[in-house]
Amino acid sequence: MIAIKHVSQVFAVGKGERHVALSDISLDLRDGEFISILGPSGCGKSTLLYIVGGFVKQTSGSVEIDGRPVTGPGPDRGPVFQEFALYPWKTVLGNVAYGLRQQGVARAPAEARARELLAMVGLSGYENFYAKQLSGGMKQRVAIARTLAYNPAVLLMDEPFGALDAHTRNRLQNDLLKIWERDRKSVLFVTHSVEEAVYLSDRVVVLTKSPGRIKEIVDIDLPRPRVRAELLLNPRYQQYVIDIEAMIDNQPEQEEAA
Ligand SMILES: Nc1ncnc2c1ncn2[C@@H]1O[C@H](COP(=O)(O)OP(=O)(O)OP(=O)(O)O)[C@@H](O)[C@H]1O
């Protein structure tokens, strides 16, 4: 579905200086697959998501979707990024319906679909609220519903639950898994939480310290549908968490070369 081929990213910083953010990343995201990306702070996880989203143009290498090169953002990829705040002047319903209205869907069907999606993310009854009247977790649910509204084949999620308390985070992880198991979208998910990555993913990609290279790709061979309470007691789950934590922590310093 998505083929990332030898992607490197070098940013110009200051006078004539350059910073290598990503170095020679190659990765395939299969149809319906859930991949998480983990790695030390600053290793280029968000940059990789922005490149796949078409918001940042890579310095070298290519990204293809179903064989077509990515040249910019498109409705086939749905970003759920912290930076893309909700429109404060629109209601919850208006925020979710917005993308559909932009695509030319008439108001009534767009709002009907938005109501369905809000029900799916547990926000029925909040249609007429504004963003400032919502909790952080509720805003994140609206952001997910807003992206799902235009039915992208791929979800690009940059630490969507990072700012939430543990209870809300667990609930949203479960909701996301339910949506994913029903719709089987492909997901690229950036997180700092090893537990979250193992719980959600088919594969976990561990990047090296900056400049980010692929250090390991771990197949998560755990049964689905996943039930958190069972997984926590599953020795194989525990071992994945221990192994991946060690991969992130035990990293030598690297040379800056693209
Ligand atoms: N537009 C930019 N110009 C210059 N440098 C940038 C730019 N965007 C990102 N960087 C640098 O690229 C590196 C990777 O940043 P990125 O945000 O992708 O890392 P990350 O792994 O997502 O970090 P974190 O886990 O802390 O969120 C960082 O050193 C950052 O300073």
The ligand as a Gaussian input file, in Angstrom:
#p B3LYP/6-31G(d) Opt

LIG

0 1
 N       11.625000      22.001000       9.923000
 C       12.735000      21.607000      10.551000
 N       13.897000      22.280000      10.424000
 C       15.011000      21.872000      11.029000
 N       15.093000      20.775000      11.795000
 C       13.966000      20.061000      11.974000
 C       12.736000      20.433000      11.369000
 N       11.789000      19.502000      11.722000
 C       12.419000      18.623000      12.510000
 N       13.717000      18.954000      12.663000
 C       14.742000      18.207000      13.426000
 O       14.711000      16.863000      12.982000
 C       14.894000      15.979000      14.083000
 C       13.745000      15.007000      14.137000
 O       12.575000      15.690000      14.560000
 P       11.218000      14.899000      14.773000
 O       10.212000      15.858000      15.306000
 O       10.872000      14.170000      13.517000
 O       11.647000      13.836000      15.883000
 P       10.748000      12.862000      16.762000
 O       11.409000      11.540000      16.759000
 O        9.323000      12.922000      16.314000
 O       10.904000      13.559000      18.191000
 P       10.039000      13.436000      19.528000
 O       10.022000      11.998000      19.890000
 O       10.805000      14.258000      20.516000
 O        8.674000      13.995000      19.194000
 C       15.030000      16.861000      15.309000
 O       16.395000      17.000000      15.623000
 C       14.454000      18.191000      14.904000
 O       15.087000      19.257000      15.543000

